[in-house]
Amino acid sequence: MKTIPVPMLIGLLTVAGVVGLRHARAQAWGLPAMSKETRACLECHRQDNAGIYQQWGASKHYRANVGCFECHMADTNEPDAFPHEGAHIATLVTPKDCARCHSKETEEFANSHHSKGARILGSLDNTLAEVVEGNRGMRTPGFPEGVSAAAVSGCWQCHGSEMKVLPHGKLDPATWPNTGIGRINPDGSEGSCSACHSRHAFSAAQARQPDNCGKCHMGPDHPQLEIYNESKHGVAFRAFKDQLRLESSKWIVGEDYTLAPTCATCHMSATPGRAARNTRPALPALPVSHDVGLRLSWNNRPELSIRPEVSDKKMGLPGADIPWQTRRTHMKNVCSNCHEDQWVNHFYVQYDSLVDLYHKKFAEPGLELYRLAKPLLNPVQFANKLDFTWYELWHHEGRRARHGASMMGPDFTHWHGTYEVAKHFYASMVPELHDLVRQGRASGNPAQTAAADALAQKLEATLNTPNHGWYLNKMDPAEKAEREKRQEEFRKRYAK
C-alpha cells in the first residue's frame, strides 16, 4: 500500500485522531489544508489539464483538501511508480489506494463479482474476441507476440485488463487506458473504482445514473440498461429524474425519494426499514453496499441459472455463506418502499416461473443434446454452426429472457428472449442435430454411428415430451381442444 508523507500524516492524525494509518480502519477523511505536494501538481495541471482540474474542483475531494498527490503518490519500489517533479507518483489509482480513505467500500467491492470481472480473460467469451473475431495484429511492448484489438477495445474495457507496466513506470498501450471493473492492478488489487465513480469529479449523481451502469450492462447478451429503459422503472426515472435528489449525500429510498428507482437504488443503496404492523413483518434498514450481488436471488449468467451463493463459492467469495433467500428478502426490502407485499411476492412467482420454463423446456435438454453432439462435431470450438447456435441460444436469447423477467421488461422477456430461444431451438438446433445424426450414421465409423444413435435417441425422447410434442403434431387432445375453443371465443369477441 502506498504510504502517506509525514506532514500529511500529522494532519490526518489531527483530524482523525488515529494512531497510525496502516493500522486504522480508514474511512473518508479530510485534511486541514491542501498539501504542498498537491499545490505543486496544480501549478502545471490547472493549465495543461484544465478539464481534470475543473472536475476535481467540483468534487468532494477538493472540499476535503484531497488532491492529485494524495491519490497518485507512490512508493519508489512500486512497479508503476516513476519520478515526477521531485516526487514519485503512479498513473494508476487502484482500489488499494482508495482504501486508505474508503476501506469499507473497498472491502465490499473486493468481495463482489464486479472485482472478479477480469476472470473473463480465460473464458470462452474472450476466446471469441481473441481468436474467432480477432488476430494477433496489435503488437505493443507488453505484447510483443501480438494481441487481439477486439479483446483490447472490447472485452477488456468492461471486464478489465491485466495491467502491463513498462520500464520507468509507464503503462502498456494495450492495457491503458482501461477502467474495467475487474482490472488486475500491479499492486495485486482487483478492480477500478473509476469504472463507476468517473474521475475526477467522482459525482454521486453520476454513479446513481442508470446510464453509468449501462456502459457495460447493455447489448445482446446482458441488456439490463435497455430492459430498464423499457420497464415502468425506467419510464418513471425519465419522467421524474429532476425530483430524485441524485446529488444528495443521504439518499435513502422511501425517505429522500420515491418516484423512481435506479440501478443503484435496488442493488446498492440504503433503505429505511420498517416496523412490524399487523401481519406485515419488520424489515431492517439496509446500509449502502458496494457488493452488488447481495440482493440477487438468481445468477442468470450461465446456461442454467444458479443461486448466487453457488457462484460466490466457486470464486472463493464470502457471499458463499449468504443464502439466496436472505438476498431475496433484502431485495424485497427495497421493493417494499414503493410496492405492497402481494405485488412484490407475486412478481417473484412470475420471475421464478420464467426461469423454470427456460430451464425445463430449453436449457436442460439443450445442454444434454449439445453434449451428445460433441463427438460428431469438428473438435475446434466455434468451427461448427451448432456451436454458434447453442451459444447464442443460451448466452444471448436465454439471458435476455431471464434478465427481462427479472427487471419487468416484457419485450425483452418475450420477443428478444423466449421467442428467439424457441426459434433457434426449433428452426436451427433441431435440424442441425438431425443432420449430424444422418452424417454420423453414414460415416461408416462405428464410434460415429454409436454417437449418432445416442443423439437420435435423446432428440426423439426430448421432442416427444409435453414441452415439445406440438412440434411433432402430438399436442395433448384436451389441450388442443381448449386452445381451439379459446381462439373461437376470441374471434367472436372482436368480430365486426
URDA-V235357 format. One record per residue. N is the residue number from 0. PHI is phi as a letter, one per 20 degrees, with the letter a starting at -180 (none if undefined). OMEGA is omega in degrees with one decimal (none if undefined). D_LAST is the distance of its C-alpha to the last C-alpha in Angstrom with 1 decimal. Layout:
# URDA-V235357
n = (N N)
phi = (PHI PHI)
omega = (OMEGA OMEGA)
d_last = (D_LAST D_LAST)
This chain:
# URDA-V235357
n = (0 1 2 3 4 5 6 7 8 9 10 11 12 13 14 15 16 17 18 19 20 21 22 23 24 25 26 27 28 29 30 31 32 33 34 35 36 37 38 39 40 41 42 43 44 45 46 47 48 49 50 51 52 53 54 55 56 57 58 59 60 61 62 63 64 65 66 67 68 69 70 71 72 73 74 75 76 77 78 79 80 81 82 83 84 85 86 87 88 89 90 91 92 93 94 95 96 97 98 99 100 101 102 103 104 105 106 107 108 109 110 111 112 113 114 115 116 117 118 119 120 121 122 123 124 125 126 127 128 129 130 131 132 133 134 135 136 137 138 139 140 141 142 143 144 145 146 147 148 149 150 151 152 153 154 155 156 157 158 159 160 161 162 163 164 165 166 167 168 169 170 171 172 173 174 175 176 177 178 179 180 181 182 183 184 185 186 187 188 189 190 191 192 193 194 195 196 197 198 199 200 201 202 203 204 205 206 207 208 209 210 211 212 213 214 215 216 217 218 219 220 221 222 223 224 225 226 227 228 229 230 231 232 233 234 235 236 237 238 239 240 241 242 243 244 245 246 247 248 249 250 251 252 253 254 255 256 257 258 259 260 261 262 263 264 265 266 267 268 269 270 271 272 273 274 275 276 277 278 279 280 281 282 283 284 285 286 287 288 289 290 291 292 293 294 295 296 297 298 299 300 301 302 303 304 305 306 307 308 309 310 311 312 313 314 315 316 317 318 319 320 321 322 323 324 325 326 327 328 329 330 331 332 333 334 335 336 337 338 339 340 341 342 343 344 345 346 347 348 349 350 351 352 353 354 355 356 357 358 359 360 361 362 363 364 365 366 367 368 369 370 371 372 373 374 375 376 377 378 379 380 381 382 383 384 385 386 387 388 389 390 391 392 393 394 395 396 397 398 399 400 401 402 403 404 405 406 407 408 409 410 411 412 413 414 415 416 417 418 419 420 421 422 423 424 425 426 427 428 429 430 431 432 433 434 435 436 437 438 439 440 441 442 443 444 445 446 447 448 449 450 451 452 453 454 455 456 457 458 459 460 461 462 463 464 465 466 467 468 469 470 471 472 473 474 475 476 477 478 479 480 481 482 483 484 485 486 487 488 489 490 491 492 493 494 495)
phi = (none f e d g g g f f f f f f f f e m e e a f f d e e f c g b c d f b f f f f f g f g f g e f f e f c g f f f f f f f e e f g f f e m d c g f f e e f b f f e f f d e b f b l n c d c c f f d d g f f f f g d c f f f f f f f f e d f g f d g f f f g d d f g f g g f e d f e d b d e e d c g f c f e n b f f f f f e d g f f e e o d e f d d e g m m f d f f f d b f a c g f d g e e f e n f d o b f f f d e g f d e l f f f f f e f g f f f f g d e b n f d b e g f f f g f f f f f f f f f f f d g f d e l f e f f e b d f n d e a b f a d d g f g f d c e f c e m b e f b l e e f f c f f e e f c e d f e f c e d c d e f f g d g c f f f f f f f f e m e f f g e d f f f f f f f f f f g f g f f c c e f f g f f f g f f f f f f f f f g g f f e c f f f f f f f f f f f g f e d g f f g m e c f f g f g f f f f e f d f f f g f f f g f f c l d f f f f e f e d f f f g f f f f e e c f f f f f g f f f f f f f e f m e g f f f f f f f f f f f f f f f f f e e g f c g g f d l d f g g f f f f f f f f f f f f f f f f d f e)
omega = (-179.0 -174.7 -179.4 176.7 -175.3 -178.9 -179.9 -179.4 177.4 177.4 179.8 179.0 -179.8 -175.5 -171.0 178.8 179.6 -176.5 178.8 -171.4 -176.6 -176.6 179.4 170.8 -169.9 172.3 -177.4 -176.8 176.9 177.5 -179.0 178.6 178.8 -176.9 179.1 178.6 178.6 178.0 178.1 177.7 -173.6 -179.8 179.7 -169.4 176.1 176.0 -173.4 -177.1 -173.2 -180.0 178.1 -179.5 -179.6 179.0 178.1 -179.2 178.3 -172.3 173.1 176.6 179.4 -177.4 177.5 -179.0 174.9 -172.1 -173.2 -171.5 -178.0 -179.7 -172.2 -178.2 -176.4 170.4 -177.2 -177.4 178.2 -173.3 -177.6 179.4 174.5 -179.3 -177.8 175.6 174.7 178.5 173.3 179.7 174.8 176.6 -177.8 166.7 -171.1 174.6 177.8 175.9 -179.5 -177.7 178.0 179.6 -172.9 -172.8 -179.0 -178.5 -178.9 178.8 177.7 179.6 -179.4 179.5 -173.9 174.9 178.2 -176.2 -178.9 -175.4 -177.0 176.5 175.5 -176.3 178.4 -173.0 177.0 179.9 -177.9 174.5 176.7 -176.7 -175.7 -171.9 -173.7 -179.6 -167.3 173.9 -179.7 -174.6 179.0 -178.0 179.9 177.8 179.9 -179.5 -176.9 177.6 177.0 178.8 -176.6 176.5 178.4 177.5 -177.0 -175.5 178.5 -173.8 -171.5 -176.5 174.4 -174.0 -179.6 177.6 170.2 -171.1 176.8 -178.7 179.1 177.2 177.8 172.8 179.3 -174.4 -178.3 -176.8 175.4 -177.1 177.2 9.7 176.9 174.3 178.3 -170.4 -179.9 -176.5 178.6 -170.6 -179.1 -179.5 177.5 178.0 179.6 174.0 178.0 -179.9 -178.8 171.4 179.8 -178.9 -170.6 177.5 2.5 177.9 -179.9 -173.9 174.9 -179.4 178.5 -178.8 -179.5 179.8 175.1 179.9 178.5 177.5 -176.2 174.8 -179.1 -174.9 177.5 175.7 -169.2 -173.9 176.4 -172.4 -177.5 -179.3 179.5 177.9 178.5 -179.4 178.9 -172.6 175.5 177.7 -179.4 177.6 179.7 179.4 -178.9 -179.7 -170.8 -175.7 -175.9 -178.6 -173.4 175.3 -175.0 -179.0 -172.5 176.0 174.3 -172.6 -174.9 179.3 -178.4 176.1 -175.3 178.7 -179.8 -169.4 179.7 172.5 169.5 176.9 -178.6 179.5 -171.9 -170.0 -172.1 -163.6 -174.5 173.1 -177.9 -173.2 178.3 177.7 176.2 178.6 -176.8 -178.8 -178.7 179.3 175.6 175.2 -179.6 172.1 178.5 176.1 170.4 177.8 175.2 169.2 -170.5 -179.5 -172.0 177.0 179.6 178.7 171.5 165.7 -173.3 -178.7 -173.1 176.2 174.1 177.4 178.2 177.1 -172.7 179.3 177.3 179.3 176.0 179.5 178.9 -178.4 180.0 -177.9 -179.6 176.2 176.6 -178.6 -179.3 -176.3 -177.3 179.6 177.6 179.5 178.8 176.9 178.5 179.0 175.9 175.6 177.5 -176.0 -173.4 178.0 178.1 -173.7 176.6 -168.1 -178.7 179.3 -177.4 -178.2 -179.1 174.3 -178.2 173.2 179.6 -178.3 -179.7 -179.0 178.3 176.9 179.8 177.3 -179.5 179.6 -169.9 -173.2 -171.9 -169.7 -177.7 176.2 179.9 177.7 -178.4 178.4 179.1 178.0 -178.7 179.9 -173.9 -179.3 -178.5 -175.8 166.0 -174.8 179.6 -178.6 179.9 170.3 -178.4 176.4 -178.3 177.8 179.9 -179.3 -178.1 -179.3 -179.1 -179.8 -178.5 -172.6 179.4 -173.3 -178.8 176.4 -178.3 179.4 -177.5 177.3 178.7 178.8 -177.3 -175.8 175.2 173.9 -171.5 -178.7 178.1 175.6 -174.0 -169.3 176.6 -174.3 -172.7 177.0 -179.5 175.7 -178.3 -179.5 179.5 -178.1 -173.4 -174.1 -178.9 -171.7 -177.9 177.1 178.8 177.5 176.1 179.0 179.4 178.0 -179.7 -178.8 -179.9 -179.6 -179.3 -173.1 -174.4 179.1 -176.3 -179.9 178.5 179.1 179.4 178.9 178.7 178.9 178.9 178.3 -179.9 179.3 179.4 -179.9 178.6 179.4 179.7 -176.3 179.2 175.3 178.1 179.9 -172.6 -175.9 -179.8 -176.6 179.1 -176.0 -179.4 177.3 178.1 -176.5 -179.7 178.3 179.7 178.8 179.2 -179.5 177.7 178.2 -179.3 178.0 178.4 177.3 179.2 -180.0 179.9 -176.4 -174.5 178.0 178.6 none)
d_last = (76.9 78.0 80.7 81.1 84.0 86.7 86.2 82.5 83.1 85.5 82.8 80.3 82.8 83.3 79.6 78.5 81.7 81.3 84.2 83.1 79.8 79.8 80.3 77.9 74.2 73.3 70.6 69.6 72.7 74.1 77.4 79.6 79.9 78.7 80.8 83.2 81.6 78.2 79.8 81.4 78.1 76.5 79.3 77.8 74.2 73.3 74.2 73.1 69.9 68.8 65.2 66.4 68.9 66.2 63.8 66.7 67.8 64.4 64.6 65.9 68.4 70.0 70.2 71.9 74.4 73.0 73.1 73.5 76.5 75.4 72.5 74.0 77.5 78.8 81.8 83.9 83.3 79.6 78.3 76.2 78.8 80.5 83.1 81.8 83.9 86.3 83.7 81.8 78.0 75.0 71.9 69.8 69.1 68.1 66.9 70.5 71.4 68.7 69.8 73.0 71.0 67.7 68.8 66.2 63.3 65.0 65.6 62.0 60.8 63.3 61.9 58.3 56.5 56.4 60.2 59.8 57.4 60.0 60.0 57.4 60.3 61.0 57.4 55.1 53.2 56.5 57.4 54.3 55.4 59.1 58.9 55.5 54.6 58.0 61.7 65.0 65.3 65.7 69.3 70.8 74.1 72.4 70.7 73.3 71.6 68.3 65.0 61.3 60.1 56.5 57.8 59.9 57.2 54.3 54.9 58.1 56.8 54.5 56.4 59.8 62.7 66.1 68.3 71.1 74.1 76.4 80.1 80.8 77.7 75.3 71.9 70.6 67.9 65.7 65.5 65.7 63.8 61.8 60.2 58.4 57.8 60.1 62.7 66.0 68.7 72.4 73.5 71.6 68.7 65.1 62.5 62.1 61.6 60.6 57.6 55.9 58.5 58.8 62.3 64.0 62.1 60.8 58.2 56.6 53.5 53.1 53.6 50.8 48.3 45.6 46.4 49.9 48.7 46.3 49.2 49.3 46.3 43.7 42.6 41.2 43.2 43.3 40.8 41.5 41.5 38.1 36.7 38.3 36.9 33.3 33.9 33.7 37.5 37.7 35.2 37.4 40.6 39.6 38.5 41.7 44.2 46.6 46.8 47.7 51.4 51.7 55.3 56.4 59.2 57.9 54.2 53.0 49.4 48.7 51.9 51.8 48.1 44.9 42.1 41.7 43.5 44.9 46.1 49.5 48.2 46.9 49.4 52.6 52.9 54.3 52.7 54.1 53.7 53.1 55.0 54.1 52.3 51.2 49.5 49.1 51.8 54.0 53.4 56.3 56.3 55.8 58.0 57.1 57.4 57.7 56.8 53.1 52.6 53.7 50.2 48.4 47.7 46.7 48.2 45.3 47.6 48.6 46.7 46.4 46.2 49.4 50.7 52.5 55.8 55.9 55.6 58.0 60.5 60.3 61.2 63.9 62.3 63.0 59.3 60.0 61.1 57.9 55.3 51.6 51.1 53.4 51.6 48.2 49.7 50.9 47.4 45.9 48.7 47.3 43.7 44.8 45.7 42.1 40.2 40.8 42.0 38.8 36.9 39.8 40.3 36.6 36.5 39.4 37.7 34.8 37.4 39.6 36.8 35.8 39.5 39.7 36.7 38.2 41.6 40.8 38.2 39.7 42.9 45.1 44.4 44.3 47.7 49.2 47.8 49.1 52.5 52.8 51.9 54.7 57.5 55.5 55.0 57.2 59.1 58.6 55.9 53.0 54.4 51.6 47.9 47.3 49.2 46.7 43.7 44.9 46.2 42.9 40.9 42.9 44.6 41.6 38.2 39.6 41.2 38.2 36.0 38.7 39.5 35.9 35.6 38.9 38.0 34.3 33.0 29.7 29.3 32.9 32.5 29.6 29.1 32.8 34.0 32.7 30.5 33.6 35.8 33.7 33.4 37.2 37.9 36.0 36.0 39.5 41.7 41.1 41.6 44.6 46.1 45.6 47.5 50.3 50.6 51.0 53.5 55.5 55.8 57.0 59.5 62.3 63.2 63.4 62.4 59.3 58.4 58.8 56.6 53.9 54.0 53.7 50.8 49.0 49.6 48.1 45.1 44.3 44.8 42.5 39.7 40.0 39.5 36.3 35.6 35.5 34.9 31.4 33.3 35.1 32.1 33.9 31.3 32.1 30.4 29.4 27.9 26.1 24.6 23.7 21.9 19.9 19.0 17.8 15.7 14.0 13.5 12.0 9.4 8.5 8.8 6.4 3.8 0.0)
